[in-house]
Amino acid sequence: MKKLFNLLILFVGLFVSAQEGAKIEFKTETINYGDVVKGKDDGVREFIFTNTGDAPLIIKDVKSSCGCTVPTKPTEPIMPGKSDKIVVKYNMNPGPISKTLTVETNAVNKPNGIIPLRIKGNVIQDKK
């Protein structure tokens, strides 16, 4: 009986240690708008990511470094192997773009589940 109990404990321990948790992998963590013309570009871009772990991925929050950048996050958990996106809209004020989005998740492959995403580029006035 004791051997059976020890075998059961070993099996449960292996099963629990085999589960890793949610993991997030972005296609890119920086989007370069390049030189864009105000009024001809809507300022919308997408950060595509995949849950490469074995548990549902939860995007808890996405914060922008300023009010000129508005992010939209998924509201439902992303299942293992599935992809989704974080949409960002920059207000296209003329001048250089250098902003950071802070993504809070339950991903075990990122320190504290936090991922900084960046947008950069330059908005120029239309020369009409």
N, C-alpha and C positions, 0 to 999 in steps of 0.2 A: 504494500500500500504506500509506503514511504517513497519507493522508487517511482511509482506512478505519479505521486504528488510532485516530486522533484522534476520529473519529465514534463508535467503540465506547466510548472513554473518556468522552466526553460523555454518551452514553446511560446508561452504568453510573452516572455521577455524578448524573444526574437521577433515576434509579430509587432510588438510595440516599437522596438528599435528600428524596424524596417520602414515604419511610417516616418516620412521626413517633414511633411507640412507643405504649405503653399509656397511656391517660388515664382518670382516674376522676372521675365526677360523682355526688355524693350528692343524693338527693331533699331531704334536710335534714342539716345537720351539728350540729344541736342538737335534742334531744327534750325537750319540756317535759311532765313527768308531770302537772303541775298539782297540785291537792290530791287526794291519794289516801289511802284508808283501809287501814291495816295489817290484813291478814287477808282483805280483800275484793279486793285487787289482787295479782297474782302477781309484779309488778315486771319482767315481761319486755317488752322493746320491740325493734324492728328498725330498723337503719339500712339503707335500700335504696340501692344504687348501680348505676351502669352503666359499662361499659368503652366510652368514646367514642373510643378510639384505634384504631390499626390493627395492634396486636400483643397477644398474651395479657397480661392483667393478673394479677399475682401479689400476693396479700395475704401478706406475709412474716410479720407478727406483729401482734398487737393487745394492748396493755398497758393496764391500768387504773391509775388513781391510788391505788386502795386495794383491799383484799381484799373489800370490801362490794359490789363491782361485778364480775361475772364475764362477760367477753365470749367469744363463740364465732365463729370466722372460717371462711370457706370453705377447704377443703383443696386444691381443684383450681384451676388457672388459669381465669380468666374470659375467654372469647373476645371479640373485638371485636363490639360491638353487643349483647352479652348483659348481663343484670342478675343480681345476687345480693344477699346481705344479711349484715350483721354483727349477731348477736343479742346483746343485753345483758340481764343479769338483775341487778337491784338487790335487796339483801337486805331492803329495806323497814323499816329502823330508823326509828322515829319521829323527826321533825325535818326540817330542810331538806335537800334533795338538791342537791349541786353537785359533780359528778365529771367527770373528763376521761378519755377513752380516746385512746391514741396509736396510730394505724394506720400501719404501715410497709409500703410498696408499691414497685413498680417504675414507678409512674406518673410520666411526664415533665412533667405539668402542675402538679405540686405541688413545692414546694422540698424537695429531697432525698427525694421520694416520701413525705413524712410528712404525715399529716392528723390534726389534733386534732378529736375528736368530743366533744360535751358532753351530759350529761343534767342536768336541773334539775327542781325541783318541791318538794313538801312532803308528807311522810307524817304522817298524823294517826292517833291512837288511835281505835278504834271506841268510841262512847259508849253502851255497853250497861248 
